[in-house]
């Protein structure tokens, strides 16, 4: 259980870093890159959660 929580914290940290790049890209006027970064960050968090739910 502790390992799963630790892994999710690392994944969320990586997703937050990716989302912060998306926010920076949005402020620079790069909407397409920003939306792609937000989608990537969401998928990075959603994939382990779905595997965790279906494996239980």
N, C-alpha and C positions, 0 to 999 in steps of 0.2 A: 504494500500500500504506500509506504513512504517513497519508494522508488518511482512509482507512478506519479505521485504529486511532484516530486523533484523534476521529473521529465517534463511534466506539463508547465512547471514554472520556467524551465529553460525555453520551451517552445513559445510560451507567451512573451518572454523577453525578446526572443528573436523576432516574433511577429510585431512587437511594439517598435523595434528598431526599423523594420521594414515599413511600417505605417508612418513613422516619423519621416522617412525619406519621401513617402507619398505626399505628406503634408508639405514638405519643402518643395517638391516638384510642382504641387498645385499652386503654391505661392509664386513660383517662377513662371507660371503660365503654361506649364506642361501638363494639361489635363489628362491626356491619354496615358502618359507615364504614371501619373498619380493614381488614376483609377486602376491601372494594372497592378500597381504596388499594393493598393488596398485589397484588391482581389487575391493577390498572392498571400498577403498577411492573413486574410480570412481563411483561405484554404489551408494554410500552415497550421492554424489552430483547429479548424474543423476536422481535418483528417484524423489526427490522433484521438480526438473526442469520439468520433464515430467508431473507430476501431476499438476503443475502450468500452463503449456501450455495447457493441455487437459481440465482443469477446466475453462479456460477463454473463 
